[in-house]
Amino acid sequence: MQKLPVLLFLTLFISCSSDQMSNAEKPPKTVTTFTYPIHSLIIDNGEEEGWGADIRLSLIEVASADSFTTYKAISSHEEKNVGIEFILPYTRSAIESSPTQMLEIRTCGESSDNLLMLLSKLYKLKDDPTRHFIHSAELAFVDLNEFAKSKFGKEAIRHSDAKEMKLFFQTDYPDDYAELYLNINDKEHWLELKEKDEGYREQIIKFLTAK
């Protein structure tokens, strides 16, 4: 009658030991984080290109993990902070049949709500102070540098320290489709949102607005 508890104890001990060994064999996920100061927002005046609604924010935090990098960008503008966050996978080489990947866009709280209001103003759309930035969403994107390399070869690409991407805003409704350029410079610590076409303005604001 006393053997059953002993056997049960041994079974549990062996099982727990196996779990601990298997967990120990798994390499720990490491995250390397760099932080930088907040600087004033830069707004393109539209004299050279674009329509005066391109913005550059300060990268204040870059966190690199095993398979992705998080970019948090916040800048000061008119006594408020405006910000946004992107989570990018490590870029694989673009291939002709499927150059698109997926990234995640996230809110930074009040600073992202402020960014939404600022973009609405720059896009000359009706402002709504009750509007809130989406919590998170996935976006398809193309790494333009990698795509160009796959098409024309490395030697044909101009040197740039910035990651240059095109974002695709898509929903179940074809009329809500839009595109936007995203440029990130790790070396100079900035992130840019640049317009592809001013005809996409309303769709971008609609996508970024919490339902």
C-alpha positions, -999 to +999 in steps of 0.1 A: +000+000+000+030+024+005+046+017-029+021+038-049+030+072-034+067+064-038+062+055-075+040+086-080+067+108-065+094+093-087+073+097-118+066+134-110+103+140-102+114+125-135+088+144-154+097+177-138+134+171-143+128+164-180+109+196-184+137+216-167+163+200-190+143+207-221+137+243-210+174+247-202+183+235-237+163+262-253+184+294-260+170+324-241+154+352-262+176+382-260+165+418-265+189+446-270+175+481-264+189+515-273+173+548-262+177+583-277+164+618-268+132+633-281+137+661-307+113+685-325+091+671-353+102+681-388+075+687-414+083+689-450+072+723-465+065+707-499+088+729-518+110+702-532+086+672-535+055+659-518+025+680-507+038+694-474+025+665-453+057+644-449+070+642-414+102+631-396+101+619-360+128+611-336+136+574-329+136+573-291+138+535-286+151+507-308+147+472-294+162+442-314+151+407-306+158+373-323+134+378-352+121+414-351+130+450-343+107+475-326+110+511-335+094+537-312+094+572-326+082+603-307+088+640-314+076+672-298+053+695-317+035+726-305+040+717-268+027+681-274+044+648-282+034+629-314+045+593-318+041+559-334+056+524-331+065+499-357+076+462-353+095+449-383+107+414-390+143+408-399+143+415-437+147+385-459+159+389-495+131+401-517+120+376-543+103+384-575+072+362-569+065+375-533+084+406-522+059+416-495+062+410-458+041+419-428+049+445-401+029+456-371+019+492-363+011+501-327-001+531-307+021+550-282-010+562-263-018+599-262+012+608-284-003+586-312-037+603-308-019+636-312-002+623-343-035+613-358-049+648-352-017+663-368-019+641-399-056+650-403-046+687-402-017+683-426-039+662-449-065+690-448-092+667-435-119+674-409-104+673-374-121+652-347-106+656-312-124+625-300-106+603-325-082+577-312-053+559-328-058+522-334-042+499-307-024+478-333-027+464-368-007+445-394+004+461-426+019+445-458+051+462-469+079+460-494+115+467-485+123+489-515+161+484-512+159+446-511+133+446-539+156+468-561+186+445-554+166+415-565+156+433-597+187+452-607+215+438-585+234+453-556+257+475-577+228+494-592+214+506-558+224+539-544+240+539-510+216+548-482+217+544-444+179+544-443+156+515-446+131+525-473+097+508-474+063+511-490+033+503-467+000+490-481-031+499-462-058+473-471-092+463-457-121+442-469-132+472-489-113+480-521-120+517-518-101+519-485-068+509-502-038+533-497+000+534-498+025+553-477+063+554-476+081+546-443+118+554-440+139+545-409+175+556-403+191+537-374+223+557-377+208+591-374+179+580-352+149+592-372+117+578-388+098+593-418+063+590-430+061+602-466+031+604-489+028+583-520-002+601-533-023+628-517-054+609-530-047+583-502-051+607-473-086+600-462-081+562-464-049+564-443-067+584-415-096+560-417-073+530-413-054+545-384-085+555-365-099+531-338-134+519-346 
